[in-house]
């Protein structure tokens, strides 16, 4: 498999506290890879570095062979990395459709002036963007909610909406931060199926942070385990489930 993302020796400190220490991580094209670990292990910090929100103390991150740490967040998004958030960050007073359109803005070329002047090329671009946004809502099972205010959608639908908005940026690598957080078992199974479809049908590579072990073990090809900012194990779901260090740090011991 072709390597897509490579993280080497990544470290970041906050006020003298090591949030990540010498983290190594590789993700190949087409993989579904999970990051797991206790609260505070550094999982979301990894996402914040990958999307340019945090600058590491040291280390190297390459994406498609290019130095990711040299880029600003908007440039990283243009390169093909998009994310969702642990706490859903939908634009609550906007419709579901408008939320997805916001995710598309990095790829629109008409500009504010062109839109204000109603130029034909800009109108055509906007019409295409709206059509594509509706298709993404259909893909995540929210076609019925295009004109519904995001705030009125239940949590499970808001999480799907965030995924649609991330997909609107046309990513190569999709970062999902706790996609099953707060969902019931039925919703979790549905999200598992959606993630598989996104990988298989849209040829995406997916790196996810998740506490729900049903989801992690059910869809991940590889799992990396963090504890206090360090990677303590990595391997297949079956290997991780049998690793004594992982059991002690995170999975727990059977009573």
Secondary structure as UniProt FT lines:
FT   STRAND          3..14
FT   TURN            15..16
FT   STRAND          17..28
FT   TURN            29..30
FT   STRAND          32..37
FT   TURN            39..40
FT   HELIX           43..50
FT   TURN            51..52
FT   STRAND          58..63
FT   TURN            64..65
FT   STRAND          66..67
FT   HELIX           68..70
FT   HELIX           73..79
FT   STRAND          81..83
FT   TURN            92..93
FT   HELIX           96..103
FT   HELIX           105..107
FT   HELIX           111..117
FT   HELIX           120..139
FT   TURN            140..141
FT   HELIX           143..145
FT   TURN            146..147
FT   HELIX           150..152
FT   HELIX           155..167
FT   TURN            168..169
FT   STRAND          173..177
FT   TURN            179..182
FT   HELIX           185..202
FT   STRAND          205..209
FT   HELIX           213..219
FT   STRAND          222..227
FT   TURN            228..229
FT   STRAND          230..235
FT   HELIX           237..242
FT   HELIX           244..246
FT   HELIX           247..251
//
